[in-house]
Amino acid sequence: MNQQHAAATAAETMRARHSVRKYVPGVRIPEADMNEILRLAGTAPSSWNLQHWRFLVIEEEENKRALLPIANNQQQIVDCSAVVAILGDTQANRVAADIYGAQLAAGSITQQVHDTLVGNINRAYASSPQVGVEEAIRNGSLAAMQLMLAATAAGYASCPIGGFRRDELIKTFRIPERYVPVMLVTIGQAAAPAHPTGRFTLEQTVIRERFPEQS
Ligand SMILES: Cc1cc2nc3c(=O)[nH]c(=O)nc-3n(C[C@H](O)[C@H](O)[C@H](O)COP(=O)(O)O)c2cc1C
């Protein structure tokens, strides 16, 4: 990992991240770098620490070419070093017993706390089929954001991609029914800077305390 990038503050990393769509083709990200980026993405917070994200890493030329038409022929798919499909676990309640079982075994929670937490999680997921999907997308999105920031901090460019056909991605890459595609993220070496983009001002985005009364 490049020391210059490692020293970047969170604010610098956030400001440095832009959606790059032109990559130098044929660049392979060293496995150690990719693993560190994925590890950092997985430090994201998640509801009940259920860690809803799964990362489908697509680096082989043949597989990127298969993904190209699924992602509306966006050239960045084949030029980037890796496409990470962030998937969300719609049945994340199924891992609750493992996560809290480990804490129970380590003595960090009591049997009662374990049973209450696992019971609450299972009840929440059973309350509506929407819960699992919403939780998968909400928590998976946090990991996607962290993935992009980790890539930036490591000196790589990235771009989030929502423009792809879910059904075809699922079929082509044999994604089990349990997982919902959240978004794709391309990562690689920038060949050209991102298009400049603006942002709303705080006046446009911040509401303090309550919305004003409607007249
Ligand atoms: C959920 C989501 C889906 C997006 N889908 C695409 C996409 O399919 N293709 C693309 O080139 N950019 C895509 N973008 C990138 C946005 O266009 C970009 O983030 C936005 O214009 C702001 O630019 P910046 O990221 O460089 O600050 C997507 C971004 C998000 C968050």
PDBQT file of the ligand as one rigid body, heavy atoms in Angstrom, charges set to zero:
ROOT
HETATM    1  C1  LIG A 301     -26.435   3.962  -6.880  1.00  0.00    +0.000 C 
HETATM    2  C2  LIG A 301     -25.591   4.626  -7.950  1.00  0.00    +0.000 A 
HETATM    3  C3  LIG A 301     -25.696   4.192  -9.255  1.00  0.00    +0.000 A 
HETATM    4  C4  LIG A 301     -24.873   4.736 -10.251  1.00  0.00    +0.000 A 
HETATM    5  N1  LIG A 301     -24.899   4.219 -11.511  1.00  0.00    +0.000 NA
HETATM    6  C5  LIG A 301     -23.999   4.634 -12.421  1.00  0.00    +0.000 A 
HETATM    7  C6  LIG A 301     -23.908   3.971 -13.673  1.00  0.00    +0.000 A 
HETATM    8  O1  LIG A 301     -24.623   3.023 -13.976  1.00  0.00    +0.000 OA
HETATM    9  N2  LIG A 301     -22.966   4.417 -14.550  1.00  0.00    +0.000 N 
HETATM   10  C7  LIG A 301     -22.116   5.436 -14.244  1.00  0.00    +0.000 A 
HETATM   11  O2  LIG A 301     -21.273   5.769 -15.090  1.00  0.00    +0.000 OA
HETATM   12  N3  LIG A 301     -22.182   6.100 -13.061  1.00  0.00    +0.000 NA
HETATM   13  C8  LIG A 301     -23.095   5.693 -12.138  1.00  0.00    +0.000 A 
HETATM   14  N4  LIG A 301     -23.126   6.302 -10.904  1.00  0.00    +0.000 N 
HETATM   15  C9  LIG A 301     -22.191   7.386 -10.579  1.00  0.00    +0.000 C 
HETATM   16  C10 LIG A 301     -22.900   8.754 -10.450  1.00  0.00    +0.000 C 
HETATM   17  O3  LIG A 301     -23.224   9.247 -11.724  1.00  0.00    +0.000 OA
HETATM   18  C11 LIG A 301     -21.948   9.717  -9.688  1.00  0.00    +0.000 C 
HETATM   19  O4  LIG A 301     -21.722   9.207  -8.402  1.00  0.00    +0.000 OA
HETATM   20  C12 LIG A 301     -22.519  11.121  -9.570  1.00  0.00    +0.000 C 
HETATM   21  O5  LIG A 301     -22.670  11.716 -10.831  1.00  0.00    +0.000 OA
HETATM   22  C13 LIG A 301     -21.616  12.031  -8.728  1.00  0.00    +0.000 C 
HETATM   23  O6  LIG A 301     -20.312  12.058  -9.264  1.00  0.00    +0.000 OA
HETATM   24  P1  LIG A 301     -19.043  11.664  -8.388  1.00  0.00    +0.000 P 
HETATM   25  O7  LIG A 301     -19.268  10.257  -7.874  1.00  0.00    +0.000 OA
HETATM   26  O8  LIG A 301     -17.870  11.724  -9.332  1.00  0.00    +0.000 OA
HETATM   27  O9  LIG A 301     -18.936  12.625  -7.276  1.00  0.00    +0.000 OA
HETATM   28  C14 LIG A 301     -23.968   5.793  -9.922  1.00  0.00    +0.000 A 
HETATM   29  C15 LIG A 301     -23.909   6.249  -8.594  1.00  0.00    +0.000 A 
HETATM   30  C16 LIG A 301     -24.675   5.654  -7.617  1.00  0.00    +0.000 A 
HETATM   31  C17 LIG A 301     -24.506   6.112  -6.195  1.00  0.00    +0.000 C 
ENDROOT
TORSDOF 0
